[in-house]
Amino acid sequence: MATIGLLLAVLVTGAGVQDRDGAKPLVERLRDRCPRIALAWADGGYAGRLVSWTAETFAGLRLAVVKRTDKHQFVVLPRRWCVERTLSWIVRRRRCVRDYERRADTHEAMVRWAMITLMTRRLARVRNDDSAPRH
């Protein structure tokens, strides 16, 4: 199974909204836009009710929690690096580095714009590589 870290859904909430509470509308948005998704990974903070709610609400969608290790040293966690890598791609765009936007929908648009830029560059690179003469 390949995980290339492209954005499927985004939801920006206010600072006063707990991540666990904001995750429910995000999972709903993900399911509406990508009904064939069968597995989503979540941080350890989302364990518990969110996992059971996802299983009860959306048949065929499993929320797997990636837990941290108890070691006090750097360890690459399975699948967690995919999220961190995608976030680093997003913050390469200046408007996504800080909270410049006053409205959540504007910030969501900036995140989408950052990922659209990344995806179109990848598509252009693949297309140019395919059209190059082969020796």
N, C-alpha and C positions, 0 to 999 in steps of 0.2 A: 504494500500500500504506500503510495507516494503522498507526501504532505509538502506542498510547495509554498504554503503560508500566504496565499492570497486572501484578500478580504472577502468574506461572504455576507456579513451583516455588521453594522455598527450602531451603537446607541450611546449617546452622550447624555449624562445626567448631572444634576447639581451635586455639589460637594456634600450636601447633607443626606444624600441617598446612599444607603448601604449597598455594597456590591451585590450581596445576595438578593436584595429587593430589586435592583436594577437588572439582574440577570434574567428574571422571568420574562419581561417584555422583549429582551434580546433573543431569548430562545424562541419565543413566539415569532419574532421577525425572521429569524433564521429558518424556521420551519415553513413559514409562508413563502419565502423567496427561494429556498432550496429544499423542496420536499423529499428529495432522494437521499439527503444526508442521514446516515445511520449512526454515526459516532461523533461526539464532540468531547473535547478534553477541557477540563476546568482545573483551576488552582485549588489547593487544599481548603481555602476559605469558603468554597462553595459546597463542601460536603454536607450531607444531612438531608434536610427537607427538599432542597432544590433537585437533588438526584432523584428522590422518590417522586416529586411532583412532575419532573420531566418524563419519567417512565409511565406515570399514570395518565398524563395529559396527551402525550404524543407517542402513539404506538410506532414502534420501529426506530425510535431515536433513543440512544443510550448516552448518558452523560457520565464519562469516566473521570474520576478525580486523580490528578497526578500529585502524589504526596511527596513532601520533602523527606530527606534522610535525616537521621539524628546526628550525623557526623558534623563536626564543627570545622569543616573544610569545604573547599569548592568541589562540588560534584555536579556533573552534567546530568540533569534529570530527563528521563525519557519524555519526549513531546513538548516539554516546557520550553526548550530552546526554539521551537517553531514559533511560539508566541513572541518570545523576546526578539527574535530575528525580524518578525513582521513589524513589531513596534519600532525597532531601529530603522526600518525602511520608511515608516511613516514620519518619524521625527527628523528625517533628513530634509524635509520641507520646513522652511522657516516658520510658517504660520502654524505648524503643528507642534513646535518645540515648547512653546509657552501657551498659556491660556489667554490668547489675544482676543478671542471672540467673546461677545457678550451673550449670544444666543446659542443654545445647544444645537439647533438645526444648522446654523452656520458652521459650527465646528465639525459636525458630521460631514458637511459638504467638503470641508477642507481635507478631512481624512480620506474621503472618497477620491478627491482630486489627486491626492498624493499617490494613492494606489492605482488610479487610472494612468497616471504618468508612468509609473513603474511597469504596468502591464503593457502599455502601448510600446514602450521602448523594447521590452522583451519580444513582442510580436514583430516589431520592425527588424530587430536583430535576426530573428529566425528567418523572416522572409528574405532579408538580404543574403543570409548565408545560403539559403536554398537556391537563390538565383545566381550565385557565384559559379563561374565555370569550374568544372572538375577536371583534373589532369590525371 
